[in-house]
Amino acid sequence: MANTVTPLSGFPERLPSQRIIEQQFLDTLREVFELHGFASINTRAVEPLDRLGGQGEDADKEIYGVSPVSGGGGNDPAMGLHFDLTVPFARYVLENAGKLTFPFRRYQIQPVWRGERPQRLRYREFIQADIDIVDTGKLPFHYEVELPLVVADAFSRLPVGEFRIHVNNRKIPEGFYRGLGIEDITIVLRIVDKLDKLPAAAVRDRLIEDAGLAAEHADACLALAQIQADDTSFADQVRALGVEHPVLDEGLAQLSAVMEAAAEHAPGLLLADLTIARGLDYYTGTVYEIRLAGEEGAPSVGGGGRYDALASDGKRTFPGVGISVGVTRLLGLLLDERGLTASRETPVAVLVAVNDEESRRDSMRVAAALRARGIPTLVAPKAAKFGKQIQFADRRGIPFVWFTGADGDQVKDIRSGEQVPVDAARWAPPAEDLRPSLVLPAARE
Amino acid sequence: MANTVTPLSGFPERLPSQRIIEQQFLDTLREVFELHGFASINTRAVEPLDRLGGQGEDADKEIYGVSPVSGGGGNDPAMGLHFDLTVPFARYVLENAGKLTFPFRRYQIQPVWRGERPQRLRYREFIQADIDIVDTGKLPFHYEVELPLVVADAFSRLPVGEFRIHVNNRKIPEGFYRGLGIEDITIVLRIVDKLDKLPAAAVRDRLIEDAGLAAEHADACLALAQIQADDTSFADQVRALGVEHPVLDEGLAQLSAVMEAAAEHAPGLLLADLTIARGLDYYTGTVYEIRLAGEEGAPSVGGGGRYDALASDGKRTFPGVGISVGVTRLLGLLLDERGLTASRETPVAVLVAVNDEESRRDSMRVAAALRARGIPTLVAPKAAKFGKQIQFADRRGIPFVWFTGADGDQVKDIRSGEQVPVDAARWAPPAEDLRPSLVLPAARE
């Protein structure tokens, strides 16, 4: 075995204290997803390569192939690691359609792999947390209203600071362009999508030259793509541009419904944002993008939208709406860039000191009593001097040290130094000390 | 995209109701591991191939290689999917040794991959749940006593029926063989390990012919390998064979200490079992094997032992003790063979009915109030007839349906038919209905 160990670029791993943060994030996402009625599924890491190829907007993702080192594999198809959770979910729905109940609400929290060049907040292995609602035949619109509220509920419980879910609706630009008489909707959507990389003037030039738009139509498209509002007033701004089309009407009504529900259930968390263009050539209704305040230079921490066909088996088509949260990227921002830390590097709330090796059993008995009441407890590794045992707890952030004794037990809060007589059948730490807590550094000046 | 979908043999996937069982098992393992002071780590799925090769007893596992489909990969070493969690853990310890605090207690619950031919209870992708305690330099013996108690605590909380953790100690056969004057300990251990495949007479022949033992020494080795006891009386049985050696004394004392602690903390759950030979050529002290009662024909659902060198960086050596639980195999036994099921296929405890689409918001408000108090709640997908909405809940196993009304809300337990007036700010389902429960079919006659 080689003794040298070099980290692999793009495959982030966490120290135990950081992993505690990751677990709390994953727990919160799961808890909220379940509160909102999503059922968990897990799919295998590999898919046949022919299923991974040519999948919508992610067709250009670099795929990792998987094959037995010895060259075997028998009749198995060529396989690769999944690069997102949508492709395996589509396959899972087709494979199990007869056993699932629709509308099917699932969440899925798993790693995905992409053979891309690693760079800031882009990884080769990273965790995605997806929620989707799929139905057979026709998917009611109200799910497009509901989905961002689920994500808003989850993010509201995470120490991410201010965030907003930006929402748009494919039908707004599509109806608007049609109202202008534009025929090739897709090319215009793709050029407008460059607004985050190119200056507006350059985009305008391309709309005129590449898409053949009249100058005033190009200006109208750019004006549309600049509208933002935190309420339904975006619709008035669109109307003021003077374009009319039934598809535009439908899009404005749908986005207004999303904003109205958000005003009640998630006030201030949604932004009607007609500048969002990413995925508009793939999604067919509402689109979502999750952004942290103050991270304008960073890629979004999640997104999704409504699609007409997640999958089809030739007879049935499965439309749906979904949002994917980039958990590893979110943690990259919060841990590596904002300095989020955990109050300790272990789940342990109480260290039971050991007087001497002969009485280790007494300490084990105390630990068993505390664990039986749900208190994570550790027995000290050595019957060292008490100062050393306290230091052992201190180095790990364990808040309490327990001492057994012939004339009764005592527990010490090593932060305050306070020490009190206790009974292992009754004492519990304060609720806030039971689990590690997350600590954000004071706001940077 | 291909529309045909064929399951991949050896890559088990679960329906939502089965996944609920899997999640509850994983939750219980995690909870108990944390109660006992183990910290979570997750490692990347891939390791350099040269690190995966030649790793102790697993050297013959078929490895899945991983490489970018396009042929790129730059300066990255050739990589493969890990086939267990020990190899990545050893690498993680070396890579982060300066940042970890020792003794380091970690648990790790992740999938692993092996390119083997799938057969009953043997998979190509499966979840392992490992706990290990590693130290630098010297590892105190008491951890070998502690570790099986952690697993016994976890299994006692799972609906696995009767189980036992079989324990042996490498020092017992080693000391015994030395006491007989045998020099090549390893070859004898390996031949005795065949006892579960070959008749005793055949093993005896090989001990004489291949290992060169005198007939009475071969008989003594076989006698030793038949000793079992659920208390410390195994030591008397060994002594009665009349062999003496200091290493044998040490082994008997250690295994006795394990059995004594178990008598207090996990009565009836451990079996001193000198028939265990698997891994004795790799482990250096206590060895463990977890077995479900009535599954003598099945492979064990977990095991582990004490090892002198998890890893070494040339300067420091890291000894440890660990146990690995085969979660996917355990679930294969319980779900696929014993028929363990969940009471519902969704986390949802309450379905809020919808009177008409105009009042969907009222139903959403009720759902939000219930969720805010931790009750998984779903709003009905359509304002269908109430009978249909109740049927929707029934098909999924959702126990309660909530009706909103101008003259107050009511909730119906659709199992009993009982319907009572309720207030969304106060009502909660009985604790046993809040989460899906696990159901074992009545014992087979």
Contacts between the chains, C-beta under 8 A, distances in Angstrom:
chain1	res1	chain2	res2	distance
A	1	B	50	8.0
A	1	B	51	6.3
A	1	B	54	6.9
A	1	B	55	7.0
A	2	B	48	7.5
A	2	B	50	5.7
A	2	B	51	6.2
A	3	B	94	7.3
A	3	B	312	7.0
A	3	B	313	5.7
A	3	B	314	5.6
A	5	B	91	5.5
A	5	B	94	4.7
A	5	B	95	4.3
A	7	B	95	6.6
A	8	B	44	6.7
A	8	B	46	7.2
A	8	B	48	7.9
A	8	B	76	6.9
A	8	B	79	7.7
A	9	B	76	7.9
A	11	B	44	4.0
A	11	B	46	6.9
A	12	B	44	8.0
A	13	B	41	7.6
A	13	B	42	7.2
A	13	B	43	5.8
A	13	B	44	6.0
A	13	B	92	6.7
A	13	B	95	8.0
A	14	B	41	7.2
A	14	B	42	7.0
A	15	B	96	6.4
A	15	B	99	5.7
A	15	B	100	7.6
A	16	B	39	4.0
A	16	B	40	7.0
A	16	B	41	6.0
A	16	B	100	7.4
A	16	B	106	7.0
A	19	B	39	7.2
A	19	B	40	5.1
A	19	B	41	5.6
A	19	B	42	6.4
A	20	B	39	7.4
A	20	B	40	7.3
A	22	B	42	7.6
A	23	B	40	5.9
A	34	B	347	3.8
A	34	B	376	5.2
A	35	B	347	7.7
A	35	B	371	4.4
A	35	B	374	7.1
A	35	B	375	7.5
A	35	B	376	5.1
A	35	B	377	7.0
A	36	B	371	6.8
A	36	B	376	7.6
A	36	B	377	7.7
A	36	B	378	7.6
A	37	B	346	6.3
A	37	B	347	6.8
A	37	B	348	4.5
A	37	B	376	6.2
A	37	B	377	6.7
A	37	B	378	3.5
A	38	B	347	7.5
A	39	B	16	4.0
A	39	B	19	7.2
A	39	B	20	7.4
A	39	B	345	6.5
A	39	B	346	4.7
A	39	B	347	6.5
A	40	B	16	7.0
A	40	B	19	5.1
A	40	B	20	7.3
A	40	B	23	5.9
A	41	B	13	7.7
A	41	B	14	7.3
A	41	B	16	6.1
A	41	B	19	5.6
A	42	B	13	7.2
A	42	B	14	7.1
A	42	B	19	6.4
A	42	B	22	7.6
A	43	B	13	5.9
A	44	B	8	6.7
A	44	B	11	4.0
A	44	B	12	8.0
A	44	B	13	6.0
A	44	B	125	5.4
A	45	B	45	7.0
A	45	B	81	7.8
A	45	B	111	6.7
A	45	B	113	7.4
A	45	B	125	6.4
A	46	B	8	7.2
A	46	B	11	6.9
A	46	B	125	7.6
A	48	B	2	7.5
A	48	B	8	8.0
A	49	B	69	6.9
A	50	B	1	8.0
A	50	B	2	5.7
A	51	B	1	6.4
A	51	B	2	6.2
A	54	B	1	6.8
A	55	B	1	7.0
A	62	B	68	5.6
A	62	B	69	7.3
A	62	B	70	6.1
A	62	B	72	7.1
A	63	B	68	7.2
A	63	B	69	4.6
A	64	B	66	5.2
A	64	B	67	6.8
A	64	B	68	5.9
A	64	B	69	7.1
A	65	B	66	7.2
A	65	B	67	5.9
A	65	B	68	7.2
A	65	B	69	4.5
A	66	B	64	5.1
A	66	B	65	7.2
A	66	B	66	5.6
A	66	B	81	6.9
A	67	B	64	6.8
A	67	B	65	5.9
A	68	B	62	5.6
A	68	B	63	7.2
A	68	B	64	6.0
A	68	B	65	7.2
A	68	B	115	3.9
A	69	B	49	6.9
A	69	B	62	7.3
A	69	B	63	4.6
A	69	B	64	7.1
A	69	B	65	4.5
A	69	B	80	6.2
A	69	B	115	7.6
A	70	B	62	6.1
A	70	B	115	7.5
A	72	B	62	7.1
A	72	B	115	6.7
A	73	B	115	7.4
A	76	B	8	6.9
A	76	B	9	7.9
A	79	B	8	7.7
A	80	B	69	6.2
A	81	B	45	7.8
A	81	B	66	6.9
A	91	B	5	5.5
A	92	B	13	6.8
A	94	B	3	7.3
A	94	B	5	4.7
A	95	B	5	4.3
A	95	B	7	6.6
A	95	B	13	8.0
A	96	B	15	6.4
A	99	B	15	5.7
A	100	B	15	7.6
A	100	B	16	7.4
A	101	B	345	7.0
A	101	B	395	5.7
A	101	B	396	5.8
A	103	B	381	5.3
A	105	B	346	7.5
A	105	B	378	7.7
A	106	B	16	7.0
A	111	B	45	6.7
A	113	B	45	7.4
A	115	B	68	3.9
A	115	B	69	7.6
A	115	B	70	7.4
A	115	B	72	6.7
A	115	B	73	7.4
A	125	B	44	5.4
A	125	B	45	6.4
A	125	B	46	7.6
A	135	B	381	7.9
A	140	B	381	6.4
A	140	B	382	7.0
A	142	B	357	7.8
A	142	B	360	6.2
A	146	B	364	7.7
A	146	B	379	7.8
A	153	B	371	7.6
A	261	B	361	7.4
A	261	B	364	7.4
A	264	B	361	7.2
A	264	B	365	7.7
A	265	B	364	7.0
A	265	B	368	6.0
A	312	B	3	7.0
A	313	B	3	5.7
A	314	B	3	5.5
A	345	B	39	6.4
A	345	B	101	7.0
A	346	B	37	6.3
A	346	B	39	4.7
A	346	B	105	7.5
A	347	B	34	3.9
A	347	B	35	7.7
A	347	B	37	6.8
A	347	B	38	7.5
A	347	B	39	6.5
A	348	B	37	4.5
A	357	B	142	7.8
A	360	B	142	6.2
A	361	B	261	7.4
A	361	B	264	7.2
A	364	B	146	7.7
A	364	B	261	7.4
A	364	B	265	7.0
A	365	B	264	7.7
A	368	B	265	6.0
A	371	B	35	4.3
A	371	B	36	6.8
A	371	B	153	7.5
A	374	B	35	7.1
A	375	B	35	7.5
A	376	B	34	5.2
A	376	B	35	5.1
A	376	B	36	7.7
A	376	B	37	6.2
A	377	B	35	7.0
A	377	B	36	7.8
A	377	B	37	6.7
A	378	B	36	7.6
A	378	B	37	3.5
A	378	B	105	7.7
A	379	B	146	7.8
A	381	B	103	5.3
A	381	B	135	7.9
A	381	B	140	6.4
A	382	B	140	6.9
A	395	B	101	5.7
A	396	B	101	5.8
